[in-house]
Amino acid sequence: MHLAEIAVRLRLLHHDKIAFGPGKADLLEAIAQTGSISQAAKQMGMSYRRAWQLVDTMNGCFAAPLVETQTGGNQGGGAVLTQNGLQVLALFRKMEQELLEQSTSYQQQWKALLKP
């Protein structure tokens, strides 16, 4: 028998756009790890175009960009998280963890209300 689990998915909305959420947080972490939007996209199993769209949305929603890119040259291009990007990512992960911890106190109540 599968027991009920509480899963919290936090999303930050800015006007009509999802400015930040779990997928964008994962993408920022992958960019920080690989130093590249294309490598981050590959690691996450998404197209470069989709990854770039997500970065563009994030950069457009925040007061300062979260990701900066360098154009190619002999060593190729690259991408780095800005200080703002690091701050947004850390704040999101902290808030996400706190929400998860708080929501577990409701686990038994939800189990009682759901079908077995």
Phi and psi in radians as a Rosetta constraint file:
Dihedral C 1 N 2 CA 2 C 2 CIRCULARHARMONIC -1.615 0.35
Dihedral N 2 CA 2 C 2 N 3 CIRCULARHARMONIC 2.166 0.35
Dihedral C 2 N 3 CA 3 C 3 CIRCULARHARMONIC -1.482 0.35
Dihedral N 3 CA 3 C 3 N 4 CIRCULARHARMONIC 2.662 0.35
Dihedral C 3 N 4 CA 4 C 4 CIRCULARHARMONIC -1.139 0.35
Dihedral N 4 CA 4 C 4 N 5 CIRCULARHARMONIC 2.440 0.35
Dihedral C 4 N 5 CA 5 C 5 CIRCULARHARMONIC -2.226 0.35
Dihedral N 5 CA 5 C 5 N 6 CIRCULARHARMONIC 2.558 0.35
Dihedral C 5 N 6 CA 6 C 6 CIRCULARHARMONIC -1.694 0.35
Dihedral N 6 CA 6 C 6 N 7 CIRCULARHARMONIC 2.220 0.35
Dihedral C 6 N 7 CA 7 C 7 CIRCULARHARMONIC -2.133 0.35
Dihedral N 7 CA 7 C 7 N 8 CIRCULARHARMONIC 2.182 0.35
Dihedral C 7 N 8 CA 8 C 8 CIRCULARHARMONIC -1.836 0.35
Dihedral N 8 CA 8 C 8 N 9 CIRCULARHARMONIC 2.237 0.35
Dihedral C 8 N 9 CA 9 C 9 CIRCULARHARMONIC -2.104 0.35
Dihedral N 9 CA 9 C 9 N 10 CIRCULARHARMONIC 1.908 0.35
Dihedral C 9 N 10 CA 10 C 10 CIRCULARHARMONIC -1.555 0.35
Dihedral N 10 CA 10 C 10 N 11 CIRCULARHARMONIC 2.339 0.35
Dihedral C 10 N 11 CA 11 C 11 CIRCULARHARMONIC -2.366 0.35
Dihedral N 11 CA 11 C 11 N 12 CIRCULARHARMONIC 2.402 0.35
Dihedral C 11 N 12 CA 12 C 12 CIRCULARHARMONIC -1.810 0.35
Dihedral N 12 CA 12 C 12 N 13 CIRCULARHARMONIC 2.046 0.35
Dihedral C 12 N 13 CA 13 C 13 CIRCULARHARMONIC -1.714 0.35
Dihedral N 13 CA 13 C 13 N 14 CIRCULARHARMONIC 2.453 0.35
Dihedral C 13 N 14 CA 14 C 14 CIRCULARHARMONIC -2.300 0.35
Dihedral N 14 CA 14 C 14 N 15 CIRCULARHARMONIC 1.890 0.35
Dihedral C 14 N 15 CA 15 C 15 CIRCULARHARMONIC 0.978 0.35
Dihedral N 15 CA 15 C 15 N 16 CIRCULARHARMONIC -2.109 0.35
Dihedral C 15 N 16 CA 16 C 16 CIRCULARHARMONIC -1.741 0.35
Dihedral N 16 CA 16 C 16 N 17 CIRCULARHARMONIC 0.243 0.35
Dihedral C 16 N 17 CA 17 C 17 CIRCULARHARMONIC -2.070 0.35
Dihedral N 17 CA 17 C 17 N 18 CIRCULARHARMONIC 2.631 0.35
Dihedral C 17 N 18 CA 18 C 18 CIRCULARHARMONIC -1.473 0.35
Dihedral N 18 CA 18 C 18 N 19 CIRCULARHARMONIC 1.792 0.35
Dihedral C 18 N 19 CA 19 C 19 CIRCULARHARMONIC -1.234 0.35
Dihedral N 19 CA 19 C 19 N 20 CIRCULARHARMONIC -0.603 0.35
Dihedral C 19 N 20 CA 20 C 20 CIRCULARHARMONIC -2.783 0.35
Dihedral N 20 CA 20 C 20 N 21 CIRCULARHARMONIC 2.516 0.35
Dihedral C 20 N 21 CA 21 C 21 CIRCULARHARMONIC -2.854 0.35
Dihedral N 21 CA 21 C 21 N 22 CIRCULARHARMONIC -3.014 0.35
Dihedral C 21 N 22 CA 22 C 22 CIRCULARHARMONIC -1.033 0.35
Dihedral N 22 CA 22 C 22 N 23 CIRCULARHARMONIC -0.726 0.35
Dihedral C 22 N 23 CA 23 C 23 CIRCULARHARMONIC -1.153 0.35
Dihedral N 23 CA 23 C 23 N 24 CIRCULARHARMONIC -0.696 0.35
Dihedral C 23 N 24 CA 24 C 24 CIRCULARHARMONIC -1.212 0.35
Dihedral N 24 CA 24 C 24 N 25 CIRCULARHARMONIC -0.619 0.35
Dihedral C 24 N 25 CA 25 C 25 CIRCULARHARMONIC -1.103 0.35
Dihedral N 25 CA 25 C 25 N 26 CIRCULARHARMONIC -0.773 0.35
Dihedral C 25 N 26 CA 26 C 26 CIRCULARHARMONIC -1.070 0.35
Dihedral N 26 CA 26 C 26 N 27 CIRCULARHARMONIC -0.700 0.35
Dihedral C 26 N 27 CA 27 C 27 CIRCULARHARMONIC -1.112 0.35
Dihedral N 27 CA 27 C 27 N 28 CIRCULARHARMONIC -0.777 0.35
Dihedral C 27 N 28 CA 28 C 28 CIRCULARHARMONIC -1.049 0.35
Dihedral N 28 CA 28 C 28 N 29 CIRCULARHARMONIC -0.729 0.35
Dihedral C 28 N 29 CA 29 C 29 CIRCULARHARMONIC -1.089 0.35
Dihedral N 29 CA 29 C 29 N 30 CIRCULARHARMONIC -0.695 0.35
Dihedral C 29 N 30 CA 30 C 30 CIRCULARHARMONIC -1.192 0.35
Dihedral N 30 CA 30 C 30 N 31 CIRCULARHARMONIC -0.652 0.35
Dihedral C 30 N 31 CA 31 C 31 CIRCULARHARMONIC -1.134 0.35
Dihedral N 31 CA 31 C 31 N 32 CIRCULARHARMONIC -0.759 0.35
Dihedral C 31 N 32 CA 32 C 32 CIRCULARHARMONIC -1.065 0.35
Dihedral N 32 CA 32 C 32 N 33 CIRCULARHARMONIC -0.676 0.35
Dihedral C 32 N 33 CA 33 C 33 CIRCULARHARMONIC -1.253 0.35
Dihedral N 33 CA 33 C 33 N 34 CIRCULARHARMONIC -0.742 0.35
Dihedral C 33 N 34 CA 34 C 34 CIRCULARHARMONIC -1.680 0.35
Dihedral N 34 CA 34 C 34 N 35 CIRCULARHARMONIC -0.388 0.35
Dihedral C 34 N 35 CA 35 C 35 CIRCULARHARMONIC 1.280 0.35
Dihedral N 35 CA 35 C 35 N 36 CIRCULARHARMONIC 0.362 0.35
Dihedral C 35 N 36 CA 36 C 36 CIRCULARHARMONIC -2.726 0.35
Dihedral N 36 CA 36 C 36 N 37 CIRCULARHARMONIC 2.362 0.35
Dihedral C 36 N 37 CA 37 C 37 CIRCULARHARMONIC -1.201 0.35
Dihedral N 37 CA 37 C 37 N 38 CIRCULARHARMONIC -0.722 0.35
Dihedral C 37 N 38 CA 38 C 38 CIRCULARHARMONIC -1.158 0.35
Dihedral N 38 CA 38 C 38 N 39 CIRCULARHARMONIC -0.707 0.35
Dihedral C 38 N 39 CA 39 C 39 CIRCULARHARMONIC -1.208 0.35
Dihedral N 39 CA 39 C 39 N 40 CIRCULARHARMONIC -0.651 0.35
Dihedral C 39 N 40 CA 40 C 40 CIRCULARHARMONIC -1.098 0.35
Dihedral N 40 CA 40 C 40 N 41 CIRCULARHARMONIC -0.759 0.35
Dihedral C 40 N 41 CA 41 C 41 CIRCULARHARMONIC -1.068 0.35
Dihedral N 41 CA 41 C 41 N 42 CIRCULARHARMONIC -0.801 0.35
Dihedral C 41 N 42 CA 42 C 42 CIRCULARHARMONIC -1.057 0.35
Dihedral N 42 CA 42 C 42 N 43 CIRCULARHARMONIC -0.778 0.35
Dihedral C 42 N 43 CA 43 C 43 CIRCULARHARMONIC -1.056 0.35
Dihedral N 43 CA 43 C 43 N 44 CIRCULARHARMONIC -0.599 0.35
Dihedral C 43 N 44 CA 44 C 44 CIRCULARHARMONIC -1.598 0.35
Dihedral N 44 CA 44 C 44 N 45 CIRCULARHARMONIC -0.056 0.35
Dihedral C 44 N 45 CA 45 C 45 CIRCULARHARMONIC 1.281 0.35
Dihedral N 45 CA 45 C 45 N 46 CIRCULARHARMONIC 0.566 0.35
Dihedral C 45 N 46 CA 46 C 46 CIRCULARHARMONIC -2.165 0.35
Dihedral N 46 CA 46 C 46 N 47 CIRCULARHARMONIC 2.855 0.35
Dihedral C 46 N 47 CA 47 C 47 CIRCULARHARMONIC -1.296 0.35
Dihedral N 47 CA 47 C 47 N 48 CIRCULARHARMONIC 2.710 0.35
Dihedral C 47 N 48 CA 48 C 48 CIRCULARHARMONIC -1.057 0.35
Dihedral N 48 CA 48 C 48 N 49 CIRCULARHARMONIC -0.702 0.35
Dihedral C 48 N 49 CA 49 C 49 CIRCULARHARMONIC -1.030 0.35
Dihedral N 49 CA 49 C 49 N 50 CIRCULARHARMONIC -0.780 0.35
Dihedral C 49 N 50 CA 50 C 50 CIRCULARHARMONIC -1.138 0.35
Dihedral N 50 CA 50 C 50 N 51 CIRCULARHARMONIC -0.752 0.35
Dihedral C 50 N 51 CA 51 C 51 CIRCULARHARMONIC -1.075 0.35
Dihedral N 51 CA 51 C 51 N 52 CIRCULARHARMONIC -0.749 0.35
Dihedral C 51 N 52 CA 52 C 52 CIRCULARHARMONIC -1.116 0.35
Dihedral N 52 CA 52 C 52 N 53 CIRCULARHARMONIC -0.697 0.35
Dihedral C 52 N 53 CA 53 C 53 CIRCULARHARMONIC -1.062 0.35
Dihedral N 53 CA 53 C 53 N 54 CIRCULARHARMONIC -0.732 0.35
Dihedral C 53 N 54 CA 54 C 54 CIRCULARHARMONIC -1.128 0.35
Dihedral N 54 CA 54 C 54 N 55 CIRCULARHARMONIC -0.759 0.35
Dihedral C 54 N 55 CA 55 C 55 CIRCULARHARMONIC -1.086 0.35
Dihedral N 55 CA 55 C 55 N 56 CIRCULARHARMONIC -0.763 0.35
Dihedral C 55 N 56 CA 56 C 56 CIRCULARHARMONIC -1.074 0.35
Dihedral N 56 CA 56 C 56 N 57 CIRCULARHARMONIC -0.737 0.35
Dihedral C 56 N 57 CA 57 C 57 CIRCULARHARMONIC -1.093 0.35
Dihedral N 57 CA 57 C 57 N 58 CIRCULARHARMONIC -0.821 0.35
Dihedral C 57 N 58 CA 58 C 58 CIRCULARHARMONIC -1.045 0.35
Dihedral N 58 CA 58 C 58 N 59 CIRCULARHARMONIC -0.867 0.35
Dihedral C 58 N 59 CA 59 C 59 CIRCULARHARMONIC -1.069 0.35
Dihedral N 59 CA 59 C 59 N 60 CIRCULARHARMONIC -0.571 0.35
Dihedral C 59 N 60 CA 60 C 60 CIRCULARHARMONIC -1.357 0.35
Dihedral N 60 CA 60 C 60 N 61 CIRCULARHARMONIC -0.399 0.35
Dihedral C 60 N 61 CA 61 C 61 CIRCULARHARMONIC -1.559 0.35
Dihedral N 61 CA 61 C 61 N 62 CIRCULARHARMONIC -0.425 0.35
Dihedral C 61 N 62 CA 62 C 62 CIRCULARHARMONIC -1.738 0.35
Dihedral N 62 CA 62 C 62 N 63 CIRCULARHARMONIC 2.734 0.35
Dihedral C 62 N 63 CA 63 C 63 CIRCULARHARMONIC -1.076 0.35
Dihedral N 63 CA 63 C 63 N 64 CIRCULARHARMONIC -0.539 0.35
Dihedral C 63 N 64 CA 64 C 64 CIRCULARHARMONIC -2.331 0.35
Dihedral N 64 CA 64 C 64 N 65 CIRCULARHARMONIC 2.588 0.35
Dihedral C 64 N 65 CA 65 C 65 CIRCULARHARMONIC -1.006 0.35
Dihedral N 65 CA 65 C 65 N 66 CIRCULARHARMONIC 2.625 0.35
Dihedral C 65 N 66 CA 66 C 66 CIRCULARHARMONIC -1.670 0.35
Dihedral N 66 CA 66 C 66 N 67 CIRCULARHARMONIC -0.457 0.35
Dihedral C 66 N 67 CA 67 C 67 CIRCULARHARMONIC -2.281 0.35
Dihedral N 67 CA 67 C 67 N 68 CIRCULARHARMONIC 2.358 0.35
Dihedral C 67 N 68 CA 68 C 68 CIRCULARHARMONIC -2.002 0.35
Dihedral N 68 CA 68 C 68 N 69 CIRCULARHARMONIC 2.456 0.35
Dihedral C 68 N 69 CA 69 C 69 CIRCULARHARMONIC -1.994 0.35
Dihedral N 69 CA 69 C 69 N 70 CIRCULARHARMONIC 2.647 0.35
Dihedral C 69 N 70 CA 70 C 70 CIRCULARHARMONIC -2.029 0.35
Dihedral N 70 CA 70 C 70 N 71 CIRCULARHARMONIC 2.351 0.35
Dihedral C 70 N 71 CA 71 C 71 CIRCULARHARMONIC -1.268 0.35
Dihedral N 71 CA 71 C 71 N 72 CIRCULARHARMONIC 2.774 0.35
Dihedral C 71 N 72 CA 72 C 72 CIRCULARHARMONIC -1.123 0.35
Dihedral N 72 CA 72 C 72 N 73 CIRCULARHARMONIC 2.858 0.35
Dihedral C 72 N 73 CA 73 C 73 CIRCULARHARMONIC -2.849 0.35
Dihedral N 73 CA 73 C 73 N 74 CIRCULARHARMONIC -2.542 0.35
Dihedral C 73 N 74 CA 74 C 74 CIRCULARHARMONIC -1.100 0.35
Dihedral N 74 CA 74 C 74 N 75 CIRCULARHARMONIC -0.656 0.35
Dihedral C 74 N 75 CA 75 C 75 CIRCULARHARMONIC -1.583 0.35
Dihedral N 75 CA 75 C 75 N 76 CIRCULARHARMONIC -0.037 0.35
Dihedral C 75 N 76 CA 76 C 76 CIRCULARHARMONIC 1.489 0.35
Dihedral N 76 CA 76 C 76 N 77 CIRCULARHARMONIC 3.120 0.35
Dihedral C 76 N 77 CA 77 C 77 CIRCULARHARMONIC -1.497 0.35
Dihedral N 77 CA 77 C 77 N 78 CIRCULARHARMONIC -2.923 0.35
Dihedral C 77 N 78 CA 78 C 78 CIRCULARHARMONIC -3.076 0.35
Dihedral N 78 CA 78 C 78 N 79 CIRCULARHARMONIC 3.082 0.35
Dihedral C 78 N 79 CA 79 C 79 CIRCULARHARMONIC -2.568 0.35
Dihedral N 79 CA 79 C 79 N 80 CIRCULARHARMONIC 2.520 0.35
Dihedral C 79 N 80 CA 80 C 80 CIRCULARHARMONIC -2.374 0.35
Dihedral N 80 CA 80 C 80 N 81 CIRCULARHARMONIC 2.680 0.35
Dihedral C 80 N 81 CA 81 C 81 CIRCULARHARMONIC -1.405 0.35
Dihedral N 81 CA 81 C 81 N 82 CIRCULARHARMONIC 2.411 0.35
Dihedral C 81 N 82 CA 82 C 82 CIRCULARHARMONIC -1.399 0.35
Dihedral N 82 CA 82 C 82 N 83 CIRCULARHARMONIC 3.027 0.35
Dihedral C 82 N 83 CA 83 C 83 CIRCULARHARMONIC -1.023 0.35
Dihedral N 83 CA 83 C 83 N 84 CIRCULARHARMONIC -0.696 0.35
Dihedral C 83 N 84 CA 84 C 84 CIRCULARHARMONIC -1.101 0.35
Dihedral N 84 CA 84 C 84 N 85 CIRCULARHARMONIC -0.712 0.35
Dihedral C 84 N 85 CA 85 C 85 CIRCULARHARMONIC -1.088 0.35
Dihedral N 85 CA 85 C 85 N 86 CIRCULARHARMONIC -0.759 0.35
Dihedral C 85 N 86 CA 86 C 86 CIRCULARHARMONIC -1.107 0.35
Dihedral N 86 CA 86 C 86 N 87 CIRCULARHARMONIC -0.703 0.35
Dihedral C 86 N 87 CA 87 C 87 CIRCULARHARMONIC -1.173 0.35
Dihedral N 87 CA 87 C 87 N 88 CIRCULARHARMONIC -0.795 0.35
Dihedral C 87 N 88 CA 88 C 88 CIRCULARHARMONIC -1.065 0.35
Dihedral N 88 CA 88 C 88 N 89 CIRCULARHARMONIC -0.800 0.35
Dihedral C 88 N 89 CA 89 C 89 CIRCULARHARMONIC -1.070 0.35
Dihedral N 89 CA 89 C 89 N 90 CIRCULARHARMONIC -0.817 0.35
Dihedral C 89 N 90 CA 90 C 90 CIRCULARHARMONIC -1.115 0.35
Dihedral N 90 CA 90 C 90 N 91 CIRCULARHARMONIC -0.761 0.35
Dihedral C 90 N 91 CA 91 C 91 CIRCULARHARMONIC -1.108 0.35
Dihedral N 91 CA 91 C 91 N 92 CIRCULARHARMONIC -0.741 0.35
Dihedral C 91 N 92 CA 92 C 92 CIRCULARHARMONIC -1.094 0.35
Dihedral N 92 CA 92 C 92 N 93 CIRCULARHARMONIC -0.855 0.35
Dihedral C 92 N 93 CA 93 C 93 CIRCULARHARMONIC -1.098 0.35
Dihedral N 93 CA 93 C 93 N 94 CIRCULARHARMONIC -0.667 0.35
Dihedral C 93 N 94 CA 94 C 94 CIRCULARHARMONIC -1.136 0.35
Dihedral N 94 CA 94 C 94 N 95 CIRCULARHARMONIC -0.818 0.35
Dihedral C 94 N 95 CA 95 C 95 CIRCULARHARMONIC -1.117 0.35
Dihedral N 95 CA 95 C 95 N 96 CIRCULARHARMONIC -0.727 0.35
Dihedral C 95 N 96 CA 96 C 96 CIRCULARHARMONIC -1.033 0.35
Dihedral N 96 CA 96 C 96 N 97 CIRCULARHARMONIC -0.792 0.35
Dihedral C 96 N 97 CA 97 C 97 CIRCULARHARMONIC -1.140 0.35
Dihedral N 97 CA 97 C 97 N 98 CIRCULARHARMONIC -0.743 0.35
Dihedral C 97 N 98 CA 98 C 98 CIRCULARHARMONIC -1.123 0.35
Dihedral N 98 CA 98 C 98 N 99 CIRCULARHARMONIC -0.705 0.35
Dihedral C 98 N 99 CA 99 C 99 CIRCULARHARMONIC -1.121 0.35
Dihedral N 99 CA 99 C 99 N 100 CIRCULARHARMONIC -0.715 0.35
Dihedral C 99 N 100 CA 100 C 100 CIRCULARHARMONIC -1.089 0.35
Dihedral N 100 CA 100 C 100 N 101 CIRCULARHARMONIC -0.807 0.35
Dihedral C 100 N 101 CA 101 C 101 CIRCULARHARMONIC -1.066 0.35
Dihedral N 101 CA 101 C 101 N 102 CIRCULARHARMONIC -0.739 0.35
Dihedral C 101 N 102 CA 102 C 102 CIRCULARHARMONIC -1.191 0.35
Dihedral N 102 CA 102 C 102 N 103 CIRCULARHARMONIC -0.646 0.35
Dihedral C 102 N 103 CA 103 C 103 CIRCULARHARMONIC -1.242 0.35
Dihedral N 103 CA 103 C 103 N 104 CIRCULARHARMONIC -0.423 0.35
Dihedral C 103 N 104 CA 104 C 104 CIRCULARHARMONIC -1.139 0.35
Dihedral N 104 CA 104 C 104 N 105 CIRCULARHARMONIC -0.383 0.35
Dihedral C 104 N 105 CA 105 C 105 CIRCULARHARMONIC -1.174 0.35
Dihedral N 105 CA 105 C 105 N 106 CIRCULARHARMONIC -0.280 0.35
Dihedral C 105 N 106 CA 106 C 106 CIRCULARHARMONIC -1.653 0.35
Dihedral N 106 CA 106 C 106 N 107 CIRCULARHARMONIC -0.033 0.35
Dihedral C 106 N 107 CA 107 C 107 CIRCULARHARMONIC -0.925 0.35
Dihedral N 107 CA 107 C 107 N 108 CIRCULARHARMONIC -0.899 0.35
Dihedral C 107 N 108 CA 108 C 108 CIRCULARHARMONIC -1.120 0.35
Dihedral N 108 CA 108 C 108 N 109 CIRCULARHARMONIC -0.657 0.35
Dihedral C 108 N 109 CA 109 C 109 CIRCULARHARMONIC -1.127 0.35
Dihedral N 109 CA 109 C 109 N 110 CIRCULARHARMONIC -0.731 0.35
Dihedral C 109 N 110 CA 110 C 110 CIRCULARHARMONIC -1.175 0.35
Dihedral N 110 CA 110 C 110 N 111 CIRCULARHARMONIC -0.699 0.35
Dihedral C 110 N 111 CA 111 C 111 CIRCULARHARMONIC -1.037 0.35
Dihedral N 111 CA 111 C 111 N 112 CIRCULARHARMONIC -0.677 0.35
Dihedral C 111 N 112 CA 112 C 112 CIRCULARHARMONIC -1.196 0.35
Dihedral N 112 CA 112 C 112 N 113 CIRCULARHARMONIC -0.459 0.35
Dihedral C 112 N 113 CA 113 C 113 CIRCULARHARMONIC -1.608 0.35
Dihedral N 113 CA 113 C 113 N 114 CIRCULARHARMONIC -0.321 0.35
Dihedral C 113 N 114 CA 114 C 114 CIRCULARHARMONIC -1.576 0.35
Dihedral N 114 CA 114 C 114 N 115 CIRCULARHARMONIC 2.678 0.35
Dihedral C 114 N 115 CA 115 C 115 CIRCULARHARMONIC -1.113 0.35
Dihedral N 115 CA 115 C 115 N 116 CIRCULARHARMONIC 2.563 0.35
